Amino acid sequence: MSMYLYQYSSVCFLFKVCGQYVIVPETMRKAKKKMVVMHPLPRVNEIHPELDSDPRAAYFRQAENGMYVRMALLALVLGKC
């Protein structure tokens, strides 16, 4: 099971809900041990920084893996592989 936070498509909607949906340490204590928190980054007050050290926080690994995929696609398009 994953909890996926998505980027807001509307700036108006962002300001309307900003700060109302925040994952805090208490949320994670109540969550299942196998739950994964994913986020496309950058985070804007949706995830408390204290969660960065939680092994279920996958957003930095997610961003790193995305970088490697983009690098590979660019190399493929540019004929470098």
C-alpha positions as CSV (number, residue, x, y, z in Angstrom):
1,M,0.0,0.0,0.0
2,S,1.3,3.5,-0.8
3,M,0.3,6.9,0.3
4,Y,0.9,9.1,-2.8
5,L,0.8,12.9,-2.5
6,Y,0.5,14.6,-5.9
7,Q,1.3,18.0,-7.2
8,Y,-1.6,20.3,-7.3
9,S,-2.8,21.2,-10.8
10,S,-4.3,24.5,-9.7
11,V,-2.6,27.3,-7.8
12,C,-5.9,28.4,-6.5
13,F,-6.6,24.9,-5.2
14,L,-3.1,24.8,-3.6
15,F,-3.7,28.0,-1.6
16,K,-7.1,26.6,-0.6
17,V,-5.8,23.4,0.9
18,C,-2.2,24.4,1.9
19,G,-1.4,23.2,5.4
20,Q,-4.6,21.2,5.8
21,Y,-3.2,17.9,4.7
22,V,0.2,17.3,6.4
23,I,1.8,14.0,7.2
24,V,3.3,14.3,10.6
25,P,5.1,11.7,12.9
26,E,1.8,10.9,14.6
27,T,0.3,9.9,11.2
28,M,3.2,7.5,10.6
29,R,2.9,6.0,14.1
30,K,-0.7,5.0,13.2
31,A,0.2,3.8,9.7
32,K,0.9,0.2,8.7
33,K,4.6,-0.8,9.0
34,K,4.7,-1.7,5.2
35,M,3.1,1.6,4.1
36,V,5.3,3.7,1.7
37,V,5.1,7.5,1.5
38,M,5.8,8.7,-2.0
39,H,5.9,12.3,-3.2
40,P,7.1,13.9,-6.5
41,L,8.9,16.7,-4.6
42,P,9.4,19.5,-3.9
43,R,7.3,19.2,-0.8
44,V,5.6,22.3,0.3
45,N,4.5,21.7,3.9
46,E,2.8,18.4,3.1
47,I,5.4,16.2,4.8
48,H,7.0,17.0,8.1
49,P,10.8,17.0,7.8
50,E,11.1,14.6,10.7
51,L,9.7,11.9,8.5
52,D,12.8,12.0,6.2
53,S,14.6,9.5,8.4
54,D,11.6,7.0,8.4
55,P,12.5,4.0,6.3
56,R,8.9,4.1,4.8
57,A,9.7,7.6,3.3
58,A,10.5,6.7,-0.3
59,Y,10.4,10.2,-1.9
60,F,14.1,10.8,-2.0
61,R,14.7,7.3,-3.5
62,Q,11.8,8.1,-5.9
63,A,13.4,11.3,-7.0
64,E,16.8,9.7,-7.4
65,N,15.4,6.9,-9.5
66,G,13.5,9.4,-11.6
67,M,16.8,11.2,-12.3
68,Y,18.4,8.1,-13.6
69,V,15.5,7.3,-15.9
70,R,15.6,10.8,-17.3
71,M,19.3,10.6,-17.8
72,A,18.9,7.3,-19.7
73,L,16.1,8.7,-21.8
74,L,18.2,11.7,-22.8
75,A,21.2,9.5,-23.7
76,L,18.9,7.3,-25.8
77,V,17.3,10.3,-27.6
78,L,20.7,11.9,-28.2
79,G,22.2,8.7,-29.5
80,K,24.8,8.4,-26.6
81,C,24.0,4.7,-25.8
